[in-house]
Amino acid sequence: MTDTSNFILSTDQLIFQQKLLRRDLMMRLKGTLAESPSVSQLLSAHICSAASTNNLYPFIQVLSLLLSLCCLGVIGNMLEWCLPKDMDLDGVEFKAIASGSHRVSTDFIYFRKGCYFGLACFANMAVESTVERGARMKSVGILSPSYTLLYRYMSFLEHQVRLQLQSPGHYSHLEAFYEDKRALLPPSGDAVVTALPANAWSAAINHSMHPEMKITHPAGCMSHFIRFFGEQIMVLWKLALLRRRILIFSPPPVGVVCYRVYCCCCLANISIPGVGVAVPEFRPFFYVNVADISALENELSYVACTTEKIFEEKKDLYDVYVDNQNVKTYRDGLKPLLRLSTADREKYRKLTEQRQMLLYSQEENGDCVSSEEDLFILFFLEQNNRIFQTLSEVAGSPDPTVTQESVRAMGLDPHGDRLFLLHLLEIYGYDTLLVSEQLCCS
């Protein structure tokens, strides 16, 4: 019988592997892969036990729940309808309709409910109704074990929420959609796990090259992220790699801010086997509100966004607070990390150069293989791998001392990044390494 233990894959991992394959092909054709890790090395770290998304085909996003919600001026947010009927949905009415949404006509929102991720589309329509106080507000959403491909249902949800505004209480289209897309989940509520047999491996990878699967997020969200934060991306990169609790504030609409949460998570990717297994998992919470305070109190590492300004006063809930492009912290030990080092500016310059070269290639040569999203993810993945590969080599050497030369080999500034490096050594278990005194006065 074929051993399938090494072929348990998640949709997130399979799509990421597809990115690496396309990147490998593109760079080999250009002859620029000499100093980059091979795609087989990068892929090896992503073949592990995780939640798959369908018993029949690993690339189909499954649906665990479909719901319709409304906001009545007198009563407040309430759940109108859902399938299935037996799930614990306490508080979901405040996750699928963001606080302050009455100020916008349309929005979308990503959120987390227990072990599930959700996407909801919101719409607001003026009506002549005393009960609804002149405005009918509704949201239609879905829950799934993985957030990776939720955006593919956005057009459906947008259409359905408009129908609910015009004809409240008609759920036949939602029922048919749920029956078509749903997955049977274990009673425990854990995500479906599917073993992929060895002979399906190449077929899976080949299918991952299909144009429909070229992105795991809406195109352009990462290029917008770069333009919005500019050099501050390098500050967020360090904080994400250190697994800090990052909370992003913005007034509605909140949809684009949910994309910033996703982009922050992409800054901390590492593909070297064994690295980071003992550190807190850096997963997105997406939108949170005051009902999530008790959950956030127990989190060691997260990135989330909110429309509620009161969170700024809850300093024990976060390490870093991002208001517009202003990244700040109330923790003295982290304040020096908010200053850009010489190496940070150099990395940002390289990222900007690569991005401009890609845009030029797309315009002049019609390059449709690569994208800004791929460039962004792989830029930080390779930077992170470079740091931990160097640390591993130092740890295995006869003299396990981090010197100025080894710090530069990581792409860091021996002086400006010293505190960041000390935090990194402690969090990732390299605290047995010695740090050269030269780093104190370089």
Secondary structure as the mmCIF struct_conf table of DSSP 4:
data_model
#
loop_
_struct_conf.conf_type_id
_struct_conf.id
_struct_conf.beg_label_comp_id
_struct_conf.beg_label_asym_id
_struct_conf.beg_label_seq_id
_struct_conf.end_label_comp_id
_struct_conf.end_label_asym_id
_struct_conf.end_label_seq_id
TURN_TY1_P TURN_TY1_P1 SER A 5 ASN A 6
STRN STRN1 ILE A 8 ILE A 8
HELX_RH_AL_P HELX_RH_AL_P1 THR A 11 LYS A 30
TURN_TY1_P TURN_TY1_P2 GLY A 31 GLY A 31
TURN_TY1_P TURN_TY1_P3 ALA A 34 GLU A 35
BEND BEND1 SER A 36 SER A 36
HELX_LH_PP_P HELX_LH_PP_P1 PRO A 37 SER A 38
HELX_RH_AL_P HELX_RH_AL_P2 VAL A 39 SER A 44
TURN_TY1_P TURN_TY1_P4 ALA A 45 HIS A 46
BEND BEND2 CYS A 48 SER A 49
BEND BEND3 THR A 53 THR A 53
BEND BEND4 ASN A 55 LEU A 56
TURN_TY1_P TURN_TY1_P5 PRO A 58 PHE A 59
BEND BEND5 ILE A 60 ILE A 60
HELX_LH_PP_P HELX_LH_PP_P2 GLN A 61 VAL A 62
STRN STRN2 LEU A 63 LEU A 63
STRN STRN3 LEU A 65 LEU A 72
TURN_TY1_P TURN_TY1_P6 GLY A 73 ILE A 75
STRN STRN4 GLY A 76 LEU A 83
BEND BEND6 PRO A 84 MET A 87
TURN_TY1_P TURN_TY1_P7 ASP A 90 GLY A 91
HELX_RH_AL_P HELX_RH_AL_P3 VAL A 92 LYS A 95
BEND BEND7 ALA A 96 ILE A 97
TURN_TY1_P TURN_TY1_P8 SER A 99 GLY A 100
HELX_RH_3T_P HELX_RH_3T_P1 SER A 101 ARG A 103
BEND BEND8 SER A 105 SER A 105
STRN STRN5 THR A 106 LYS A 113
TURN_TY1_P TURN_TY1_P9 GLY A 114 CYS A 115
STRN STRN6 TYR A 116 ALA A 126
TURN_TY1_P TURN_TY1_P10 THR A 130 GLY A 134
STRN STRN7 ALA A 135 SER A 144
BEND BEND9 PRO A 145 PRO A 145
TURN_TY1_P TURN_TY1_P11 THR A 148 LEU A 149
HELX_RH_3T_P HELX_RH_3T_P2 LEU A 150 TYR A 153
HELX_RH_AL_P HELX_RH_AL_P4 MET A 154 GLN A 166
BEND BEND10 SER A 167 SER A 167
TURN_TY1_P TURN_TY1_P12 PRO A 168 GLY A 169
HELX_RH_AL_P HELX_RH_AL_P5 SER A 172 LYS A 181
STRN STRN8 ARG A 182 ARG A 182
HELX_LH_PP_P HELX_LH_PP_P3 LEU A 184 PRO A 186
TURN_TY1_P TURN_TY1_P13 PRO A 187 SER A 188
HELX_LH_PP_P HELX_LH_PP_P4 ASP A 190 VAL A 192
STRN STRN9 ALA A 195 ALA A 195
HELX_RH_3T_P HELX_RH_3T_P3 ALA A 198 ALA A 200
HELX_RH_AL_P HELX_RH_AL_P6 TRP A 201 HIS A 207
TURN_TY1_P TURN_TY1_P14 SER A 208 MET A 209
BEND BEND11 HIS A 210 HIS A 210
HELX_RH_3T_P HELX_RH_3T_P4 PRO A 211 MET A 213
BEND BEND12 LYS A 214 LYS A 214
BEND BEND13 THR A 216 HIS A 217
TURN_TY1_P TURN_TY1_P15 ALA A 219 GLY A 220
HELX_RH_AL_P HELX_RH_AL_P7 CYS A 221 PHE A 229
TURN_TY1_P TURN_TY1_P16 GLY A 230 GLU A 231
HELX_RH_AL_P HELX_RH_AL_P8 GLN A 232 LEU A 241
TURN_TY1_P TURN_TY1_P17 LEU A 242 ARG A 243
STRN STRN10 ARG A 245 PHE A 249
HELX_LH_PP_P HELX_LH_PP_P5 PRO A 251 PRO A 251
BEND BEND14 PRO A 252 PRO A 252
HELX_LH_PP_P HELX_LH_PP_P6 PRO A 253 PRO A 253
HELX_RH_AL_P HELX_RH_AL_P9 GLY A 255 CYS A 266
TURN_TY1_P TURN_TY1_P18 LEU A 267 ALA A 268
BEND BEND15 ILE A 272 ILE A 272
TURN_TY1_P TURN_TY1_P19 PRO A 273 ALA A 278
BEND BEND16 VAL A 279 VAL A 279
HELX_LH_PP_P HELX_LH_PP_P7 PRO A 280 GLU A 281
STRN STRN11 ARG A 283 TYR A 287
HELX_RH_3T_P HELX_RH_3T_P5 VAL A 290 ASP A 292
HELX_RH_AL_P HELX_RH_AL_P10 ILE A 293 LEU A 296
TURN_TY1_P TURN_TY1_P20 GLU A 297 ASN A 298
BEND BEND17 LEU A 300 SER A 301
STRN STRN12 TYR A 302 THR A 306
BEND BEND18 THR A 307 THR A 307
HELX_RH_3T_P HELX_RH_3T_P6 LYS A 309 GLU A 313
HELX_RH_3T_P HELX_RH_3T_P7 LYS A 315 LEU A 317
BEND BEND19 ASP A 319 ASP A 319
STRN STRN13 VAL A 320 ASP A 323
TURN_TY1_P TURN_TY1_P21 ASN A 324 GLN A 325
STRN STRN14 ASN A 326 LYS A 328
BEND BEND20 TYR A 330 TYR A 330
TURN_TY1_P TURN_TY1_P22 ASP A 332 LEU A 334
HELX_RH_3T_P HELX_RH_3T_P8 LYS A 335 LEU A 338
BEND BEND21 ARG A 339 ARG A 339
HELX_LH_PP_P HELX_LH_PP_P8 LEU A 340 SER A 341
HELX_RH_AL_P HELX_RH_AL_P11 THR A 342 ASN A 365
BEND BEND22 VAL A 369 VAL A 369
HELX_RH_AL_P HELX_RH_AL_P12 GLU A 372 ALA A 395
TURN_TY1_P TURN_TY1_P23 GLY A 396 GLY A 396
BEND BEND23 SER A 397 ASP A 399
STRN STRN15 THR A 401 VAL A 402
HELX_RH_AL_P HELX_RH_AL_P13 GLN A 404 ALA A 409
TURN_TY1_P TURN_TY1_P24 MET A 410 GLY A 411
TURN_TY1_P TURN_TY1_P25 PRO A 414 ASP A 417
HELX_RH_AL_P HELX_RH_AL_P14 ARG A 418 ILE A 427
TURN_TY1_P TURN_TY1_P26 TYR A 428 GLY A 429
TURN_TY1_P TURN_TY1_P27 ASP A 431 THR A 432
BEND BEND24 LEU A 433 LEU A 433
STRN STRN16 LEU A 434 VAL A 435
TURN_TY1_P TURN_TY1_P28 GLU A 437 GLU A 437
HELX_RH_AL_P HELX_RH_AL_P15 GLN A 438 CYS A 441
#
